[in-house]
Amino acid sequence: MLSTKSFFSKIIDYAGLFPPAKLPLEEALENYTQYRSAPTSWMLSRFICPVVNLDEISIKKELLEEGEEWLFSALVALMPGQETKSWSEALSSIQSFQKKYSGRVMVTMVESKLPSFSEPSQLLSFWKEISEMAKPLGQLLSFFWEVPLEEEFSVKIPILLEALAQNKKENPESPVQMGIKVRTGGVDAKMFPSAKLLAQAIFWAKEYQVPLKATAGLHHPYRHYSSTVETKMYGFMNVFGAALLAREHSWSESQIQEMLEDEDPKNFYFEEESFTWKEYTMSSESIAKARSSSIISFGSCSFEEPCQDLQELGIIEVKNV
């Protein structure tokens, strides 16, 4: 259906290097290679890799020449007190990596922890510095900053999102796009944020029209209890559906939270040209537009689980080739 294509297209950034899968680089790359030619390849987006490991990647020439260019997201770990040096080295590594493969490999996204700040002006200066450093790459590049979804940081969430919107307003022609990343789970219960805090982040991203991506804990479509981590896990249809419908219908934080916590699959359904949750509907055209510009993707160490669940539920149909 057109609606499912719009909703799930390029929605998964493959994170096979990270827990709980934690595969060796060679094995994770082999998986990604196979997923690129699978019937569900239309759901696949980037390969997530720490920037320090980019130079260890080896892609055979014959594979480089097949299909679309290879897309990567680079994770950058900042050295406290040496943020400028960290970014200079990271962007240099990205440039060298892309040059090595003559345009068939593109790092289109960079992900990092949000640096600590006391005033928004500190972030604006930091982002301006990074944007200047990224100019020699000569390409569009999206930076996603992981927001701490913790009670003590909650008062800073609207301040952060307003600063991101201001940064975009002050630099309308910049090839660097800034957004936020929300961590929606992990390997144990304490890594799952409350629905209230997650809803708050989604709400303010909507209010300031800031791009959003998610990571971790989204292996399955619907919210459910997991005996493995002994807590309720978010569903990727809950998270992405809430982010999409919030922008479409100007939802409040409480409405977003309600959808995030919904465990009833009967409330979610697709028709040929629309997605609906309860009485709220969004057209395929609007979904596609929001997904491409605002509600980007989620990182998952499993590509197969989300795809298999959607097939078993009859939400998507896949014809083997």
PyMOL commands that set and color helices and strands:
alter all, ss='L'
color gray80, all
select helices_A, chain A and resi 2-8+25-36+41-43+51-56+61-64+83-100+120-137+151-170+189-191+195-207+236-249+253-260+265-267+284-293+304-312
alter helices_A, ss='H'
color red, helices_A
select strands_A, chain A and resi 12-14+44-50+70-76+105-113+141-146+176-183+212-215+224-226+231-233+268-271+274-277+280-283+295-300
alter strands_A, ss='S'
color yellow, strands_A
deselect
rebuild
show_as cartoon
